[in-house]
Amino acid sequence: MSEEDFTKLYRYFDTRFSEVEKQFEKVHDENSKTLNAVDAYAKRAETYMQEMLALAHKVDRLEQWIMKVAEATGVKLTA
């Protein structure tokens, strides 16, 4: 292999590796965007679940209060 052939081969591989690196960077950026979107969704889902738990606790307290009031006033509640 002559030095000129080697230089051509080197340039070819250098160009190809540069293209591959650009593609990897693009894929990395797309993956980062996807992961950020998933993280944001997970945070919203967690917040929603916490709000639902708080709401369920509040409803339970109100039901207990209603039962106590009904018992104290002699009102029969049906399910």
HUVEN-V70087 format. One record per residue. N is the residue number from 1. RES is the residue in three letters. SS is DSSP state (alpha for helix, beta for strand, coil for the rest). PHI is phi in radians with two decimals (NA if undefined). D_LAST is the distance of its C-alpha to the last C-alpha in Angstrom with 2 decimals. Layout:
[[N/RES/SS/PHI/D_LAST] [N/RES/SS/PHI/D_LAST]]
This chain:
[[1/MET/coil/NA/91.58] [2/SER/coil/-1.43/93.32] [3/GLU/alpha/-1.12/92.20] [4/GLU/alpha/-1.14/91.45] [5/ASP/alpha/-1.11/89.21] [6/PHE/alpha/-1.09/87.45] [7/THR/alpha/-1.10/86.93] [8/LYS/alpha/-1.08/85.48] [9/LEU/alpha/-1.10/83.17] [10/TYR/alpha/-1.07/82.10] [11/ARG/alpha/-1.07/81.37] [12/TYR/alpha/-1.06/79.42] [13/PHE/alpha/-1.13/77.25] [14/ASP/alpha/-1.08/76.85] [15/THR/alpha/-1.11/75.63] [16/ARG/alpha/-1.11/73.26] [17/PHE/alpha/-1.13/71.79] [18/SER/alpha/-1.09/71.33] [19/GLU/alpha/-1.12/69.41] [20/VAL/alpha/-1.12/67.25] [21/GLU/alpha/-1.06/66.54] [22/LYS/alpha/-1.10/65.50] [23/GLN/alpha/-1.16/63.14] [24/PHE/alpha/-1.10/61.64] [25/GLU/alpha/-1.09/61.20] [26/LYS/alpha/-1.10/59.47] [27/VAL/alpha/-1.11/57.09] [28/HIS/alpha/-1.07/56.48] [29/ASP/alpha/-1.10/55.67] [30/GLU/alpha/-1.14/53.27] [31/ASN/alpha/-1.11/51.56] [32/SER/alpha/-1.10/51.31] [33/LYS/alpha/-1.09/49.66] [34/THR/alpha/-1.12/47.17] [35/LEU/alpha/-1.10/46.38] [36/ASN/alpha/-1.11/45.97] [37/ALA/alpha/-1.15/43.52] [38/VAL/alpha/-1.13/41.50] [39/ASP/alpha/-1.07/41.56] [40/ALA/alpha/-1.12/40.42] [41/TYR/alpha/-1.13/37.52] [42/ALA/alpha/-1.09/36.53] [43/LYS/alpha/-1.13/36.65] [44/ARG/alpha/-1.12/34.42] [45/ALA/alpha/-1.13/31.93] [46/GLU/alpha/-1.12/31.98] [47/THR/alpha/-1.07/31.48] [48/TYR/alpha/-1.07/28.54] [49/MET/alpha/-1.09/26.90] [50/GLN/alpha/-1.10/27.56] [51/GLU/alpha/-1.12/26.03] [52/MET/alpha/-1.16/22.83] [53/LEU/alpha/-1.13/22.68] [54/ALA/alpha/-1.11/23.29] [55/LEU/alpha/-1.14/20.60] [56/ALA/alpha/-1.10/18.01] [57/HIS/alpha/-1.10/19.25] [58/LYS/alpha/-1.12/19.01] [59/VAL/alpha/-1.09/15.36] [60/ASP/alpha/-1.04/14.65] [61/ARG/alpha/-1.07/16.81] [62/LEU/alpha/-1.15/15.18] [63/GLU/alpha/-1.10/11.66] [64/GLN/alpha/-1.09/13.57] [65/TRP/alpha/-1.11/15.50] [66/ILE/alpha/-1.09/12.70] [67/MET/alpha/-1.09/11.37] [68/LYS/alpha/-1.14/15.09] [69/VAL/alpha/-1.12/15.73] [70/ALA/alpha/-1.09/13.02] [71/GLU/alpha/-1.15/14.48] [72/ALA/alpha/-1.19/17.96] [73/THR/alpha/-1.65/17.62] [74/GLY/coil/1.39/15.95] [75/VAL/coil/-1.53/13.01] [76/LYS/coil/-1.62/9.96] [77/LEU/coil/-1.79/6.64] [78/THR/coil/-1.88/3.77] [79/ALA/coil/-1.42/0.00]]
